[in-house]
Amino acid sequence: MTDGLILRRYSADEAKGLLDQLVDLYLEVYVGSGEFYSEDRYRRQLDLHMQRSGWELVTATIGGAIVGYIYGFPLPPETQWWEGIHEPVPPGFTEEDGTRTFALSELLVHRAWRRQGIAAALHNVLVTSRTEARTTLLVHPDNATAQTAYRSWGWRKVTELQPQWKGAPTFAVLVHISGGDPPGPPG
């Protein structure tokens, strides 16, 4: 692990003062990736996500600078998260009750700090502390580096999904099961 690395949790209220830093890192990571990865769209995404009950952020800082972060929130019963999912999926897979699934929305590490265990540390702090039965995320199907890392952390691909946002690409849907429960309907 990197010397001087500090991991810190934030609620939505606590994170408001970090918005510009979060957006700056996002833009650095996704530079040249197209219109979907614009500052305006990401600021709107962050604003909407931070309004979700249970939203949580973990930052990784070195020398006071944010070098990575991860955030997510529990999916409510009336979630739109699963809109655009490709069939087939296991029966009940998209059913939510507000406590079943934690949606991991972003996991970013600055290019200069990759391959030093920061992403794994962020992942472990957030994902292993959640009480939901499972965690889900969306990742580019052609991002082999990310998919390899997720597989090594216990994630598996279930299907693909194309969000209903303008210009959104198709993503692989990955799931991490807490305690090894199958991905069926909520209990």
N, C-alpha and C positions, 0 to 999 in steps of 0.2 A: 504494500500500500504506500501511497505517496506521503512523505513527511509533511506535517503541517496541515493535513486535510481535516477540515471540520465539517461535520454533517449536522444540519439543524432542521427541525420540523417547524412548519408554519401553518396556521389556519388562514382562511381567506382574509380576514381582517388584518392579521399580522403581516401578510404578504403584500398588501397594497402598496407599501413604500418601495417594493422591489420590482414593480411592473416594468419600468424601463430597462432594468438589467436583464430581466427574464426575456423580454422582447429582443433586446440586442443580441443575446446569446442565440436565441432561436434563429434570427436573421443570419448570424454568422454560420451556424450549422447548415442552414438550408440555402445559402447563397447560390444563385444560379439555378435553382430548382423549379422555377416557373411561378406564374401568377398565383397559384393556389397558396404558395408559401410567402405571401405578401405581409407586410407589417400591419396593414389595416385589417386583413382577415384574421390574423393571429391575435391582435388586440381584441377584436370582437369575440373570438373563441375564448380567450382568457376571461374576459368579462362575463360571458355566459356561464362558463364552467365554475368560476369562483362564486357564483350565486347558488351553486348546488349545495345542498345540505351535506355535511361531512367532507367537503373538499379539503384536501391536504397536500402540502408541498414539502419536499425535502430538498435542501440545497447542499451543494458541496462547495466549500470555499477554501482557497489557499491564499494566504497573505491578504485576506479581506476581499478578494475578488471571487465572484461566482464563476466556477469552472464547469459546473454541471448542475442539473436538477431533474427531479421527477415529480409528477403530480397526477392526481386522479380524484375520483369521487364515487360514492355508491350509486348504482343505477336505481332510480325510483320505479314504482310499478308502471307508470305511464310513459316510460322512456322512449325516446326516438332513436336511441343508440343502434338498435338492430335493424332500422329501416335500410333497405338495399341489400340485405343478406342474401347470399346465394344458397339455394336449396341443393341437395338435401342437408338437413341438420337433424340432430337427435330430437326425438319428441320432447316438447317442453323447453327446448334450449333457450328460446328468447323470452320465456316467462320470467318476470321480475316481481319481487315483493318489497323492494326497498332495502333489504338486508342480504340478498343472495349474492350479488355481483358487485365487485369494485372495478371500475373502469379506469385503467391506467392510460392517461391521455398523452403524456409526453415523458420521455427519458432522453435527455440531451447531455452531451459532454463536449466541451470545446475541443477542437481538433488537436491542439497542442497538448492536451491532457489525456488523450485516449490511450488504451492499452496499458493502463496503470491501475486497474481495479476500481476505478471511480464509479463506473456504471454499475458494476456488481454490488458495490457498497451501497449506492443509492437504492438499487432494487431491493436488496436485502432489508434495509431499514424500513422501507415503506411496505413492501408486499408481505413480509413475514409478520408484520405487526397488525395486519388487518383481521377483522373478525368475520368477514364475509366468507362464504363457502368457496368462492372462486374469484379470480381476477381475470379480466380480459383486456386485450389491447389489439390495435390494428397496426400492421407493419407492411411496408412495401414488399410484395412477393419477390422482387429481384434484389432485395437487400440481404444478401447471403450472410454478411458479417453479423448483422443484428439477429437474424433468425438462428444462426449458430449459437450466439450468446444466449438467446432465450431458451433454446432447446437444452443447453447445458444447465440452465437454472430451473428446469422442470416444466417448461411450457410445451404445449403441443398445438399444432394447427388443426382447426376444426373445419373451416370453410373459407370463403372470401366474401367481401362486402364492399359495395360502392356507395359511400355516403351520399345523401341527397343534396349536398352543398355544391354550389356552382364550381365547376372545374375540378371536383374531387376525383382523385384516381381510385382504382380498385385496390383494396388492401387485403392481406391475409388476416384472418381472425385467429388469434392465438388465445389459449386459455391455460391458466395455472390453477390447479385444484388444490385447495387446502385440505390436508388429511387424506387425499386420494379419493374423494367422493366422485362418482360419475357425473357427467354434465347433463343430467336429466332435468325435469321440472323442479321448482322449489319445493322444499319439504313441507 
